[in-house]
Structure formats: structure tokens, C-alpha cells
């Protein structure tokens, strides 16, 4: 199948899962994850209806940015503080904030650029050493710290990645736990001018339907749209 056909098939599955969970299809955003895929492939997805693309690496955004049709970019991978300045004016959301150190750098660069950056706080659901993110128990302290200190950051919610598994049902408990944290974050009483907790980013190619059933409002799908990654 072509990238356009793949995108439409995934979009249909996202919509069906949203309806199954008692929501409207438009309540769940499909992020097309473009890691290792070039501008031409991304443009095929955009032509098929993709409006948001997600990249894991700053360098790949910089390489592709000028050659991709108008689209909303999200950074979804680990972000080093020394790379923030390169991407601050190119992405609409940073989904992988996991420390005050990183938040302060985003704050500084966003202030210099005269903008407010949407962010998600990344949860490492199983505290895997190979993944970034914080423990769920650290979420509220970090959220309060960012809201207190950072006037150029808009906290939108959380992102999580469960352990990799062949069976999507094995991810369900992690998604359910993240959804619970998301609801608690909504009730935390963060200042309205620093946070609107409306985005729960969870679910990828192998498990996005389960994630939506558990409350995800944003799924990140790559290989099911673009095919296997072209590692170089």
C-alpha cells in the first residue's frame, strides 16, 4: 500500500477507536512520526491529510523542514538542552520535557524568540533505563515547578511510552495509569495562564487503539504509515 493509503487506513482506525471510547473522531489527533523518512515521503502523508508530524531528533527536523509542505511539527524524542535553540521556532509542541533543567532552557529560548511553547511532560511508565521521562510520582512537582517559573511555557499534559510488547493488551495497564495521572494533573489547579491540561499523548503503531480506548487524545504512528525505518 502507498503512504497515502496507509495514512487513510490508520486515520480510519483512529476514528473508529475514538467512537468506541465514546468520543468523536476529531477528539484524537494523529501524529505521523517521520523518523528516518525523507521530505518526499512526509509530503505524501501531508497530501493524504496529515496535519501534524512528529520527529524524534532535532537534526532531522532541520534537514527536512524547508522541503516539507506546511504542517505542524512536534518534537517527540529526547531533547538535549544545547539543541533547544535550534528548534524553538520550528515546532509547535515539545512532547518530551522531563526536567526543570530542560524546562528552564526552553523558557529562556522561547522568551528570546518572543513565543510561548506548548509542552508535554514525559512519563517513563515502567522506568526503563533506556528511555527518558520521569516517574509518575514526580509529575506534579515538576508541573508545579514549570508553572511557577516559566511564563513562556504552556503545559498541555503528558506523554508516555509503555514497554515494548508484541501484545497491545500488555500496554493497557500503563495507559490506564497514565490516564489516571492525566486526570489528577487536570485537577491540580495549575494557573490558567500557564497550563491547559487537554493532551494525553500515548499509543504508537502497535497499540494506539488500546491507548485511545484508555483515554489518549493524541497517538504517534510511524511505521504503520511510512513502513520500516530507513536507518542509515
C-alpha positions in Angstrom: 0.0 0.0 0.0 1.1 3.6 -0.6 1.8 6.1 2.2 -1.4 7.9 1.3 -3.4 4.6 1.6 -1.6 3.7 4.9 -2.4 7.1 6.3 -6.1 6.9 5.5 -6.3 3.4 6.9 -4.7 4.5 10.2 -6.9 7.6 10.3 -10.0 5.4 9.9 -8.8 3.1 12.7 -8.2 6.1 15.0 -11.6 7.4 14.3 -13.3 4.0 15.0 -11.4 3.7 18.2 -12.5 7.1 19.3 -16.1 6.3 18.6 -15.7 3.0 20.6 -14.4 5.0 23.5 -17.4 7.4 23.4 -15.7 10.3 21.7 -15.7 12.0 18.4 -13.0 11.1 15.8 -11.8 14.7 15.9 -11.1 14.4 19.6 -8.0 12.3 18.9 -5.0 13.8 17.0 -3.0 11.5 14.7 0.7 12.5 14.7 2.6 11.0 11.7 6.0 10.1 13.1 8.6 10.6 10.4 11.8 9.3 11.9 14.4 8.4 9.2 11.9 9.2 6.4 12.5 12.0 3.9 10.6 15.1 2.9 9.1 13.4 -0.2 7.6 10.7 2.0 6.3 13.2 4.5 4.7 15.2 1.8 2.8 12.1 0.6 1.3 11.8 4.0 0.5 15.6 4.2 -1.2 15.3 0.8 -3.3 12.4 2.2 -4.4 14.6 5.2 -1.7 14.6 7.8 -1.6 17.9 9.6 0.8 17.0 12.4 4.2 15.3 12.1 6.4 14.2 14.9 10.2 13.9 14.8 12.5 12.2 17.3 15.6 14.1 16.5 16.3 17.9 16.1 18.8 17.2 13.3 16.1 15.5 11.2 13.7 18.4 11.6 16.4 20.8 10.5 17.3 18.6 7.5 13.6 18.3 6.3 11.9 21.5 7.5 12.3 23.6 4.3 11.3 20.8 2.0 8.1 19.7 3.7 4.7 21.2 2.9 3.2 23.4 5.6 2.5 21.2 8.6 2.6 21.4 12.4 5.8 19.9 13.8 6.1 18.2 17.2 9.4 17.1 18.8 8.7 13.8 20.4 12.1 12.4 21.2 14.6 13.2 23.9 15.8 16.8 23.7 19.2 18.0 24.9 19.4 21.5 26.2 22.0 22.5 23.7 19.6 21.7 20.9 16.6 23.8 22.1 17.7 27.0 20.4 17.8 25.2 17.0 14.2 24.0 17.2 12.4 26.5 19.3 10.9 28.4 16.4 10.2 25.4 14.3 8.0 23.1 16.4 4.6 23.8 17.9 5.0 21.3 20.8 7.8 19.6 22.7 6.4 16.3 24.0 9.4 15.2 25.9 10.1 17.5 28.8 11.4 15.6 31.8 13.3 18.0 34.0 13.4 21.6 35.3 16.8 21.9 33.7 15.3 21.4 30.2 12.2 23.5 31.0 14.4 26.4 32.0 16.3 26.2 28.8 13.0 26.1 26.8 11.8 29.1 28.8 14.9 31.1 28.0 14.8 30.3 24.3 11.1 30.9 24.0 11.4 34.2 25.7 14.2 35.2 23.4 12.1 34.2 20.4 9.0 36.0 21.7 6.8 33.0 21.8 5.1 30.5 24.2 6.0 26.9 23.7 3.4 24.1 24.3 4.9 21.2 26.1 4.0 17.7 27.5 5.7 16.2 30.4 7.1 12.7 29.6 6.3 9.8 31.8 8.6 6.8 31.8 5.8 4.3 32.6 8.0 1.4 33.6 11.1 3.4 34.5 13.1 1.7 31.8 16.7 2.8 31.8 16.8 3.1 28.0 14.0 5.6 27.9 13.8 9.2 29.1 11.0 10.5 31.2 10.1 10.8 34.9 8.3 8.6 37.3 4.6 9.2 37.7 5.2 10.2 41.3 7.4 13.1 40.1 4.8 14.6 37.7 3.0 17.0 40.0 6.2 18.5 41.5 7.7 19.1 38.0 4.4 20.5 36.7 4.2 23.0 39.6 7.8 24.0 39.2 7.4 24.7 35.5 4.1 26.6 36.1 5.8 28.7 38.8 8.9 29.6 36.9 8.2 29.5 33.2 6.0 32.2 31.7 6.8 31.2 28.1 5.8 27.6 28.5 2.2 26.3 28.2 1.8 22.9 29.9 -0.7 20.9 27.8 -0.5 17.5 29.5 1.6 14.3 29.5 3.2 11.9 27.1 4.0 8.3 27.9 5.7 5.3 26.3 4.9 1.8 27.8 7.4 -1.1 27.5 7.6 -2.6 24.0 5.4 -5.7 23.6 4.0 -7.9 20.8 0.6 -7.8 22.6 -1.0 -4.4 22.7 -3.1 -5.5 25.7 0.1 -5.6 27.8 0.3 -1.8 27.3 -3.2 -1.3 28.7 -2.3 -1.1 32.4 0.3 1.5 31.6 -2.1 3.6 29.5 -4.7 3.3 32.3 -2.2 4.5 34.9 -1.1 7.4 32.6 -4.8 8.4 32.1 -5.2 8.5 35.9 -2.2 10.8 36.2 -3.6 13.0 33.5 -6.9 13.4 35.3 -5.0 14.2 38.5 -3.0 16.8 36.6 -6.2 18.4 35.4 -7.3 18.7 39.0 -4.0 20.1 40.3 -5.1 23.7 40.0 -2.2 25.0 37.9 -2.5 28.6 36.9 -4.8 29.1 33.9 -2.3 31.3 32.2 0.4 28.6 32.4 -1.4 25.4 31.7 -4.4 23.9 30.0 -4.4 20.2 30.5 -6.0 18.8 27.4 -3.5 16.5 25.8 -2.7 12.9 26.7 -0.2 11.6 24.1 0.1 7.8 24.2 -0.2 5.0 21.7 2.0 4.1 18.7 1.7 1.8 15.7 1.3 -1.4 17.6 -1.1 -0.3 20.4 -2.7 3.0 19.5 -6.3 1.6 19.5 -5.9 0.3 23.1 -4.4 3.7 24.0 -7.4 5.6 22.6 -9.8 3.2 24.5 -8.0 4.2 27.7 -8.3 7.9 27.0 -5.5 9.0 24.7 -6.1 12.3 22.9 -3.0 12.0 20.7 -1.4 9.0 19.0 2.0 8.8 17.4 2.1 6.5 14.5 5.2 6.0 12.2 5.9 2.6 10.7 2.3 1.8 10.0 2.2 4.9 7.8 5.6 5.1 6.3 6.8 1.5 6.5 10.1 0.3 8.2 12.5 2.9 9.3 15.4 3.6 6.9 18.3 3.6 9.4 21.4 5.0 7.8 
